[in-house]
Amino acid sequence: MTLTKRSYNTTIILDTRDQEKPAQELIEDVKNTLETMDVEIEETVDLGRRDFARVTDANFPSGHYFLLMIKAPTFFADRVVEKFRLDKTVYRIMVQS
């Protein structure tokens, strides 16, 4: 059975506090996890560390952003949040179709 795939822009914010790995390794870990979900990563753009528009935690005023242009099954947007729910390095995930 062939799954229908759509194009998505996915922005991921990493929480690099208390991490020994550099951000590049954390990005590669996230990409490897996404590939287990039948995702084809077309392009990765590392946006670097950026301040949050609204700070909810005074000890965490900024995060490391990166953007992925991907092709993924139509259920991707629902399942990606659940996949990273317990992953402490992924702070937020925003999926745009």
Secondary structure, 3 states (H helix, E strand, C coil): CCCCEEEEEEEEEECCCCCCCCHHHHHHHHHHHHHCCCCEEEEEEEEEEEECCCCCCCCCCEEEEEEEEEEEECCHHHHHHHHCCCCCCEEEEEEEC
